[in-house]
């Protein structure tokens, strides 16, 4: 057997070793045949029955999510798939195609899936563009039912570890990992922000996606190694490689057990500097893993996730309940809620009829610009956040601010929301803090205006890197240019941290740089004291903090800050972590 490696995107770290188990890809195997006129009604009924059966499957999966060990987001993902399945574009349009073209139900559904995914591919926003995968996954579930195949994943082999190899997997599929205990999975499709990736990280299941051809190249039963941390899959490894990875796997498991002991230990450097580690969350249910990993609070609640994957907009009461649940659940710990980071291109998120966007939404009407252009929507959210502030330590974070004028307009909107609540006698914290995100180079250059007007700042490194380097990291043709260690990025982050420290204004980093343990010491050396990240990264970053002597690394960090060659910076960062 030939040994070879496949590269993709490691969406969940760790090492998995096991035999390949291939999963059928229904949309590639659909037959097309023409019906007689008298067969059309029965075929439409067959399609409707398949949709109803899949509804029952999803409800059954949701009902199985009981007990405290299941992250609440699983149920949310299943709800999203149920909503997609109930949407007329998927549940009704294929019936019309069957009637018009007199074709079999499988072919009609495949045509409609293709039409819907083409529409998604026109969306500029990376998160929403990846939602086409949810449509395909729901459609495939119905296809498999029509073709007489089970909706559940095949049971893993009892005698050894099993790694699933698929063209794609849905969140509903990945949730079954809890029951069947697969070692990991590999897919041709997928991305870092897909729902499947999020569930994989929640379950700590090693996974590599976007391998492009794994499903075609890997054969049933072949030995596989998934190295999620290095984004690689090794097929048919030789004895030496297999032995090495078994040792790495054992060491990885022991290291993870040791990390759990750090949960309640304060994050403090060797030389006595106290550091605060917060969690980024998307839904109220995410507070459970945040607390389980020792988060000192929520540094970023991405409120737009309440708006996505639904037919309409959430009202004030629904938003208030979500925010109140998080504020109450964090038991007095600080909760920073970011206002809508949406663009008007996101009509599929229930924003139909609102202000439209220019052809390039990354540079158009998004985030705070969109909110200021839609004051009614903004007021609704601000009122909900302010009401939640009565139930915990809540702060408001405004995304993508670029000028003093935007800050003043935003603060005026907050004051207006406070006034309306006061007039109605609705309780809220009148001293709620308002902060701004540093995501645009202009915000760093003109940071004085931010420091004078706002209570705190948070650097969103994902967008700061994108706008500094003019690189869309979701575009595979240029994503290799996306570099957090580009000298311009390092200098901007250092400048923002330094200015905030001199002004004694709290500043955090909430982008992916905060959760990258390879960058922890660099950020500490630059003066960062507040980090916010995905809950799964908290303990690793804490471990790095505990092992760092900030005074000792200061000279090397200064060399990094002054360097102007990315390769040299990477070398110095490697020395920093040695």
C-alpha positions as a printed Julia matrix, in Angstrom:
578×3 Matrix{Float64}:
   0.0    0.0     0.0
   1.27   3.42   -0.96
   1.74   5.98    1.81
   0.86   9.61    1.1
  -0.28  12.78    2.83
  -3.24  15.1     2.26
  -3.31  18.7     3.43
  -6.39  20.7     4.4
  -7.64  22.88    7.23
  -7.32  21.5    10.74
 -10.52  22.79   12.35
 -10.1   20.8    15.56
  -6.71  19.94   17.03
  -5.35  16.69   18.35
  -4.32  13.4    16.81
  -6.6   10.57   15.67
  -5.42   7.16   14.45
  -7.82   4.66   12.92
  -9.2    2.83    9.9
 -11.04   4.7     7.16
 -14.79   4.34    6.95
 -16.23   5.95    3.84
 -19.52   7.85    3.89
 -21.71   7.92    0.79
 -22.12  11.21   -1.08
 -25.72  11.06   -2.29
 -25.75  14.08   -4.65
 -23.05  12.46   -6.81
 -25.07   9.27   -7.23
 -28.53  10.52   -8.23
 -30.25   8.95  -11.22
 -32.51  10.93  -13.59
 -35.55   9.4   -15.21
 -38.82  10.64  -16.69
 -42.2    9.8   -15.17
 -45.45   8.98  -16.85
 -48.17  11.58  -16.23
 -50.09   9.28  -13.88
 -46.94   8.77  -11.71
 -46.38  12.45  -10.88
 -48.77  12.7    -7.92
 -47.32   9.6    -6.25
 -43.78  10.93   -6.77
 -44.68  14.23   -5.12
 -46.14  12.29   -2.21
 -42.95  10.2    -1.98
 -40.9   13.4    -1.75
 -43.2   14.85    0.94
 -42.93  11.62    2.96
 -39.12  11.74    2.79
 -39.13  15.34    4.06
 -41.43  14.33    6.93
 -39.18  11.38    7.82
 -36.11  13.63    7.95
 -38.0   16.06   10.19
 -38.6   13.13   12.54
 -34.91  12.13   12.38
 -33.8   15.63   13.37
 -36.36  15.79   16.17
 -35.13  12.43   17.43
 -31.54  13.65   17.43
 -32.56  16.8    19.27
 -34.46  14.79   21.88
 -31.32  12.7    22.46
 -29.37  15.8    23.54
 -30.12  15.52   27.22
 -27.84  15.98   30.17
 -25.24  18.6    31.05
 -22.46  17.15   28.89
 -24.02  18.22   25.59
 -23.14  21.75   24.49
 -26.37  23.68   23.94
 -25.21  24.86   20.52
 -25.84  21.33   19.18
 -29.57  21.83   19.57
 -29.27  25.22   17.9
 -27.58  23.67   14.86
 -30.3   21.02   14.61
 -32.91  23.79   14.83
 -31.2   25.55   11.92
 -31.4   22.37    9.83
 -35.05  21.92   10.76
 -35.79  25.48    9.64
 -33.97  24.92    6.34
 -35.92  21.7     5.81
 -39.2   23.54    6.46
 -38.39  26.39    4.09
 -40.55  26.36    0.93
 -37.48  26.68   -1.3
 -36.45  23.18   -0.2
 -39.72  21.59    0.9
 -42.08  22.86   -1.83
 -40.13  23.96   -4.93
 -38.95  20.39   -5.73
 -42.61  19.34   -5.89
 -43.19  21.91   -8.61
 -40.08  20.71  -10.46
 -41.42  17.13  -10.33
 -44.71  18.32  -11.77
 -43.2   20.59  -14.45
 -40.39  18.31  -15.63
 -42.07  15.0   -14.8
 -38.8   13.85  -13.22
 -38.03  11.69  -10.21
 -37.92  13.31   -6.77
 -34.16  12.75   -6.32
 -33.38  14.64   -9.52
 -35.79  17.47   -8.72
 -34.23  17.94   -5.28
 -30.71  17.85   -6.72
 -31.63  20.58   -9.22
 -33.02  22.77   -6.46
 -30.0   22.21   -4.21
 -27.79  23.33   -7.1
 -29.88  26.47   -7.65
 -29.77  27.4    -3.96
 -26.03  26.84   -3.58
 -25.39  29.01   -6.66
 -27.23  31.84   -4.89
 -25.12  31.38   -1.75
 -21.91  31.5    -3.78
 -22.74  35.07   -4.82
 -22.62  36.26   -1.19
 -19.43  38.1    -0.25
 -19.58  37.43    3.48
 -17.51  34.33    4.34
 -19.75  33.14    7.19
 -22.96  33.33    5.18
 -21.3   31.87    2.08
 -20.42  28.79    4.1
 -24.08  28.4     5.07
 -24.63  26.83    1.65
 -23.1   23.73    3.25
 -26.08  23.57    5.64
 -28.49  23.6     2.68
 -26.56  20.81    0.94
 -26.38  18.76    4.14
 -30.13  18.98    4.7
 -30.79  18.18    1.05
 -28.48  15.16    1.2
 -30.34  13.86    4.23
 -33.6   13.9     2.23
 -31.83  12.36   -0.79
 -30.56   9.46    1.29
 -34.06   8.87    2.6
 -35.43   8.88   -0.98
 -32.69   6.46   -2.04
 -33.45   4.09    0.83
 -30.3    4.81    2.81
 -30.17   5.5     6.55
 -29.86   9.09    7.73
 -27.6    8.07   10.58
 -23.89   7.57   10.18
 -22.62   3.98    9.97
 -21.64   2.53   13.32
 -17.88   2.44   13.88
 -16.05  -0.87   13.87
 -16.05  -2.38   17.34
 -12.55  -3.81   17.13
 -10.61  -0.59   16.4
 -10.79   3.18   16.06
 -12.72   4.51   13.07
 -12.13   7.71   11.09
 -14.96   8.86    8.85
 -14.04  10.04    5.35
 -16.75  12.02    3.57
 -17.27  14.58    0.87
 -18.98  16.62    3.61
 -20.55  16.05    7.02
 -23.4   17.96    8.62
 -23.49  19.13   12.26
 -26.21  16.52   12.8
 -23.75  13.87   11.62
 -20.95  15.15   13.85
 -23.26  15.22   16.88
 -23.55  11.45   16.5
 -19.84  11.22   17.36
 -20.94  11.46   21.0
 -22.92   8.24   20.65
 -20.59   6.28   18.38
 -17.2    7.61   19.51
 -15.49   7.93   16.15
 -11.82   8.87   16.42
 -12.11  11.78   13.98
 -13.21  12.81   10.51
 -11.92  14.07    7.17
 -13.95  15.91    4.52
 -13.35  17.27    1.03
 -15.34  20.42    1.79
 -15.63  22.71    4.81
 -14.04  25.74    6.41
 -12.9   27.1     9.72
 -16.25  28.86   10.36
 -18.58  26.05    9.27
 -21.09  24.71   11.76
 -19.48  21.29   11.45
 -16.11  22.76   12.44
 -17.66  24.5    15.44
 -19.28  21.27   16.67
 -16.02  19.35   16.12
 -14.14  21.85   18.29
 -16.82  21.62   20.97
 -16.45  17.84   21.1
 -12.62  17.99   20.83
 -12.79  15.63   17.84
  -9.66  15.82   15.63
 -10.72  16.88   12.15
  -9.25  18.1     8.88
 -11.57  19.61    6.27
 -11.11  21.13    2.78
  -8.84  18.27    1.62
 -10.6   18.44   -1.8
 -10.05  14.79   -2.86
  -9.85  12.65    0.29
 -13.15  10.86   -0.45
 -11.86   9.8    -3.88
  -8.3    8.91   -2.9
  -8.83   7.04    0.38
 -10.09   3.46    0.31
 -12.27   1.66    2.84
 -10.26   0.24    5.74
  -7.0    2.05    5.06
  -5.01   3.17    8.11
  -5.18   6.94    8.66
  -3.59   9.51   10.93
  -5.25  12.9    11.46
  -2.95  15.61   12.8
  -5.39  18.47   13.33
  -2.77  20.8    14.72
  -0.62  20.52   11.59
  -3.56  20.35    9.12
  -2.46  17.03    7.65
  -3.82  13.52    7.01
  -1.37  10.63    6.55
  -2.71   7.65    4.58
  -1.16   4.2     5.08
   1.68   5.36    7.36
   4.68   3.06    7.73
   5.48   1.44   11.09
   7.91   4.14   12.2
   5.49   7.01   11.47
   2.61   5.13   13.11
   4.68   4.46   16.24
   5.75   8.1    16.44
   2.16   9.34   16.18
   0.91   6.86   18.76
   3.48   8.33   21.16
   2.42  11.89   20.23
  -1.23  10.95   20.77
  -0.48   9.61   24.25
   1.52  12.75   25.12
  -1.28  14.97   23.8
  -3.83  13.2    26.02
  -1.64  13.53   29.1
  -1.03  17.21   28.38
  -4.77  17.86   28.07
  -5.39  16.19   31.44
  -2.73  18.36   33.08
  -4.25  21.5    31.57
  -7.55  20.84   33.35
  -5.77  21.31   36.67
  -5.16  24.96   35.73
  -8.86  25.84   35.57
  -9.04  27.61   38.94
  -5.44  28.85   39.04
  -5.09  32.65   38.5
  -3.35  33.59   35.25
  -0.19  35.26   36.51
   3.27  35.46   34.95
   6.46  34.33   36.7
   7.27  37.96   37.5
   3.88  38.58   39.09
   1.89  40.25   36.3
  -1.84  39.43   36.52
  -3.46  38.56   33.2
  -7.21  38.21   32.52
  -8.51  35.49   30.18
 -12.03  35.8    28.76
 -14.12  33.73   26.36
 -15.58  34.57   22.97
 -19.14  33.21   22.62
 -21.83  33.19   19.96
 -24.89  31.83   21.77
 -26.07  31.8    25.4
 -25.36  28.08   25.62
 -21.65  28.75   25.07
 -21.22  29.95   28.65
 -21.07  26.32   29.81
 -17.77  25.49   28.03
 -16.48  28.98   28.88
 -16.93  28.39   32.6
 -15.67  24.81   32.31
 -12.38  26.16   30.96
 -12.0   28.81   33.65
 -13.04  31.94   31.74
 -13.03  35.07   33.91
 -15.89  36.48   31.88
 -17.13  36.95   28.32
 -14.83  39.22   26.38
 -16.88  39.03   23.19
 -20.51  37.98   22.74
 -21.06  38.03   18.98
 -24.69  39.13   19.02
 -25.16  38.71   15.25
 -25.4   34.95   15.75
 -28.87  35.6    17.2
 -29.84  37.0    13.79
 -28.34  34.4    11.47
 -29.98  31.27   10.05
 -33.54  32.28   10.77
 -36.52  33.55    8.75
 -36.97  36.85   10.65
 -35.27  39.28   12.97
 -35.26  38.71   16.74
 -37.22  41.34   18.63
 -36.22  43.21   21.76
 -37.64  40.59   24.13
 -35.85  37.69   22.45
 -32.53  39.55   22.44
 -33.02  40.68   26.03
 -33.66  37.12   27.18
 -30.5   35.88   25.44
 -28.38  38.67   26.93
 -29.96  38.29   30.39
 -29.3   34.54   30.33
 -25.59  35.13   29.69
 -25.31  37.96   32.25
 -27.02  35.81   34.9
 -25.13  32.64   33.95
 -21.73  34.32   34.29
 -22.53  35.02   37.97
 -21.18  38.55   38.19
 -18.26  38.07   35.83
 -18.04  40.76   33.11
 -19.95  40.17   29.87
 -19.04  42.26   26.82
 -21.77  42.24   24.18
 -20.77  43.35   20.7
 -23.53  45.1    18.78
 -24.49  43.78   15.37
 -21.5   43.11   13.14
 -23.67  42.61   10.09
 -23.64  44.06    6.6
 -26.67  44.84    4.45
 -25.57  42.13    2.04
 -26.84  39.58    4.57
 -30.43  39.45    3.4
 -30.53  35.72    4.04
 -30.16  36.51    7.73
 -33.59  38.17    7.75
 -32.52  41.66    6.72
 -34.74  41.9     3.65
 -35.84  45.41    2.83
 -33.19  47.15    4.9
 -30.5   49.39    3.46
 -28.58  47.71    0.64
 -24.82  47.56    0.34
 -22.25  48.46   -2.29
 -20.69  45.65   -4.38
 -17.79  45.25   -1.9
 -19.42  44.73    1.52
 -16.09  44.46    3.38
 -15.61  48.14    2.56
 -19.28  49.05    2.59
 -22.22  49.41    4.94
 -21.41  46.9     7.66
 -21.13  46.75   11.46
 -21.62  50.15   13.15
 -22.15  51.84    9.78
 -25.1   49.57    9.14
 -26.48  50.08   12.65
 -26.31  53.87   12.37
 -28.06  53.65    9.01
 -30.83  51.54   10.6
 -31.51  53.4    13.9
 -34.7   51.48   14.7
 -32.88  48.13   14.55
 -29.98  49.6    16.55
 -32.27  51.05   19.22
 -33.99  47.7    19.66
 -30.68  45.99   20.33
 -29.3   48.72   22.59
 -32.46  48.62   24.72
 -32.14  44.83   25.02
 -28.48  45.06   26.1
 -29.19  47.84   28.59
 -32.06  45.89   30.11
 -29.75  42.87   30.53
 -27.23  45.09   32.35
 -29.6   45.05   35.34
 -28.85  41.31   35.77
 -25.05  41.3    35.65
 -21.87  43.11   34.74
 -22.63  43.98   31.11
 -20.61  46.15   28.74
 -21.43  47.34   25.19
 -18.84  46.93   22.44
 -19.18  48.76   19.11
 -17.54  47.12   16.04
 -15.6   48.71   13.17
 -15.44  52.27   14.46
 -13.29  54.5    12.25
 -13.87  58.07   13.39
 -14.82  60.36   16.27
 -18.06  61.19   14.46
 -19.16  57.54   14.54
 -18.33  57.34   18.23
 -20.4   60.45   18.99
 -23.37  59.17   16.98
 -23.18  55.81   18.75
 -23.0   57.35   22.21
 -26.0   59.52   21.32
 -27.92  56.37   20.36
 -26.98  54.74   23.68
 -28.16  57.86   25.55
 -31.43  57.78   23.63
 -31.99  54.12   24.55
 -31.29  54.91   28.21
 -33.77  57.78   28.11
 -36.54  55.65   26.62
 -36.03  52.92   29.24
 -35.96  55.5    32.02
 -39.22  57.04   30.83
 -40.82  53.59   30.9
 -39.44  52.77   34.34
 -37.5   49.76   33.06
 -34.4   49.06   35.19
 -30.87  49.09   33.71
 -27.36  49.97   34.8
 -26.98  53.72   34.11
 -23.2   53.4    34.31
 -22.87  50.63   31.7
 -19.53  50.94   29.94
 -19.28  51.5    26.18
 -16.2   50.37   24.28
 -15.01  50.26   20.7
 -13.29  47.72   18.49
  -9.99  48.54   16.84
 -10.31  46.79   13.49
  -9.23  49.4    10.97
  -5.73  50.88   10.63
  -7.3   54.36   10.78
  -8.58  53.56   14.27
  -5.05  52.85   15.49
  -3.61  55.94   13.84
  -6.36  58.15   15.34
  -6.64  56.19   18.59
  -6.6   59.35   20.72
 -10.21  60.08   19.78
 -11.18  56.59   20.93
  -9.29  56.83   24.21
 -10.94  60.15   25.11
 -14.51  59.06   24.39
 -14.73  55.35   25.22
 -14.45  53.31   28.43
 -12.45  50.43   26.95
 -11.09  49.09   23.64
 -10.82  45.66   22.04
  -8.58  44.81   19.08
 -10.3   42.61   16.51
  -7.17  41.19   14.91
  -9.01  39.22   12.22
 -10.34  42.34   10.5
  -7.32  44.46   11.42
  -5.08  42.04    9.51
  -7.53  41.88    6.6
  -7.75  45.65    6.23
  -4.03  46.25    6.85
  -2.86  43.71    4.27
  -5.82  43.98    1.86
  -6.24  40.2     2.08
  -9.51  38.27    2.26
  -8.44  35.1     4.06
 -11.55  33.27    2.8
 -10.25  33.74   -0.75
  -7.98  30.74   -1.34
  -6.03  32.56   -4.05
  -4.68  35.14   -1.55
  -5.24  33.55    1.86
  -1.54  32.61    2.09
  -0.81  36.36    2.33
  -2.86  36.67    5.53
  -0.12  36.98    8.15
  -0.55  38.02   11.8
   3.24  38.44   12.01
   3.5   40.91    9.14
   5.56  43.83   10.52
   2.73  46.29    9.81
   0.31  44.19   11.86
   2.76  43.81   14.76
   3.44  47.56   14.78
  -0.27  48.45   14.73
  -1.12  46.03   17.55
   1.86  47.31   19.59
   0.86  50.94   18.98
  -2.73  50.34   20.12
  -1.69  48.45   23.26
   0.89  51.09   24.16
  -1.46  54.05   23.64
  -4.18  52.45   25.75
  -1.71  51.65   28.54
  -0.45  55.25   28.63
  -4.02  56.55   28.79
  -4.96  53.9    31.4
  -7.84  52.7    29.25
  -8.44  48.9    29.4
  -7.7   47.11   26.14
  -8.18  43.48   25.11
  -7.44  41.42   22.03
 -10.43  39.31   20.97
  -9.36  38.09   17.52
  -7.71  34.77   16.72
  -4.29  36.1    17.73
  -5.49  36.03   21.36
  -6.1   32.28   21.22
  -2.92  31.4    19.34
  -0.57  30.06   22.02
   2.4   30.74   19.73
   1.64  34.47   20.02
   0.83  34.64   23.75
   4.31  35.68   24.85
   4.61  38.25   22.08
   1.33  39.89   23.13
   2.34  39.79   26.79
   5.65  41.43   25.92
   3.82  44.14   23.96
   1.85  44.93   27.13
  -1.42  43.07   26.6
  -3.1   42.01   29.85
  -6.63  41.07   28.66
  -7.13  38.19   26.21
 -10.45  36.89   24.84
 -10.66  33.69   22.8
 -12.57  30.52   21.96
 -13.14  28.62   25.25
 -11.15  25.62   24.03
  -7.97  27.73   23.9
  -8.18  29.22   27.4
  -6.19  26.64   29.35
  -3.37  26.42   26.8
  -2.97  30.19   26.81
  -3.11  30.22   30.61
  -0.32  27.66   30.72
   1.82  29.89   28.49
   1.1   32.89   30.73
   2.16  30.96   33.83
   5.47  30.0    32.2
   6.34  33.51   30.99
   8.68  36.03   32.58
   7.68  39.29   30.89
  10.75  41.17   32.06
  13.06  38.47   30.72
  11.51  38.44   27.24
  11.32  42.24   26.92
  14.56  42.66   24.86
  13.51  39.98   22.34
   9.99  41.45   22.04
  11.52  44.86   21.34
  13.57  43.34   18.51
  10.37  41.84   17.09
   8.57  45.16   17.34
  11.34  46.93   15.42
  11.83  44.24   12.74
  10.51  44.87    9.24
  10.91  41.41    7.66
   8.13  38.84    8.23
  10.54  35.9     8.01
  12.81  37.5    10.62
   9.85  38.17   12.89
   8.77  34.52   12.6
  12.31  33.43   13.58
  12.33  35.74   16.61
   8.85  34.56   17.71
  10.12  30.96   17.51
  13.02  31.98   19.79
  10.52  33.62   22.12
   8.67  30.31   22.51
  11.78  28.13   22.74
